[in-house]
Amino acid sequence: MIFEVKPVDGGGQTVIVNDTFRLRVPERTREGSMAFVGDGNRLQRTDPTAMPLFDDDICTVNTDPKTGEIREVPNS
């Protein structure tokens, strides 16, 4: 809270008191997402320089290109 006290012109010992309230709302801490720059400067979630864990012919996963969601789980 801030108080401002100003004398009144020609008022002798008369003053005007104004108050100001300022509310500071704390911001929520936002966590970032990790992404890698791949071919054509496109962002992707997997590291393009990392070695794959499985061969493509062993584990082929059908994913939605927009969301990255797995459409069907491969047979084990």
Secondary structure as UniProt FT lines:
FT   STRAND          2..7
FT   TURN            9..10
FT   TURN            12..13
FT   STRAND          15..20
FT   STRAND          36..37
FT   HELIX           39..41
FT   STRAND          43..44
FT   TURN            48..49
FT   TURN            56..58
FT   STRAND          62..63
FT   TURN            65..67
FT   STRAND          70..72
//
